[in-house]
Amino acid sequence: MESATDEGSAPGCLLLCVAPLVDDAEVRQFLQDAGAGGMALLERRFYDAISAGEVPSDFPVSARASQVLDLSRGLTMRAQMGMPRKTLLKDAEEAAELVLLPRRGNAALEV
């Protein structure tokens, strides 16, 4: 987020904004590989946190890693649109709290 909020930074991210629009198998494969690599790093960090007792053993690692990627991409896009850094940092802290919330039970939703 720091580079996305620096004065004079580029107004968008090639990988997130343009590359997905390219109709090319190699570009799509590159994006899939990059996404998988990011997921693997986040999942490894969450497993390390489980081992260290920082999060519970039933922490939903894959789901939360995916949420972190989605949240970080959204924050980056908002930074590129000019959202103030202070606001983005506050929102990032709140997003981290959401990601680390304990799992909800498997009770059926009430309608």
Secondary structure, 3 states (H helix, E strand, C coil): CHHHHCCCCCCCCHHHHHHHHCCCHHHHHHHHHHHHHHHHHHHHHHHHHHHCCCCCCCCCHHHHHHHHHHHHHHHHHHHHCCCCHHHHHHHHHHHHHHHCCCCCCCCCCCC
